[in-house]
Amino acid sequence: MGRGRPEARGPEPEPPPSEPSLAPWFVGAGAVALAGAAVGFHVAARADQRRVDDAALDANGVVVGITMAEAEALTARADDRDTLALGLAVSAGVAAVVTTVWLLLQ
């Protein structure tokens, strides 16, 4: 019946702090770059469309400042650039969300 006293233990030592990762900052910088590229492509698309919309008209309202082939090519290029801008903007949004969550969980 020789129960001894339990050995007193102190609190567990805390693990050393880990270095914060720079990866979320690189993802965030990528998000900013993607957003900037999206804005650039959107502005370029609007400039192409504005060239079509602002083409010179004669007295009868017929477009004389640009040919139909040029107008179709500019409109197609504007549509392509807008599609690319949308994809880049969505990617930037996803990267921004990932960065935010990553930083909050550190």
Secondary structure, 3 states (H helix, E strand, C coil): CCCCCCCCCCCCCCCCCCCCCCHHHHHHHHHHHHHHHHHHHHHHHHHHHHHHHCCCECCCCCECCCCHHHHHHHHHHHHHHHHHHHHHHHHHHHHHHHHHHHHHHC
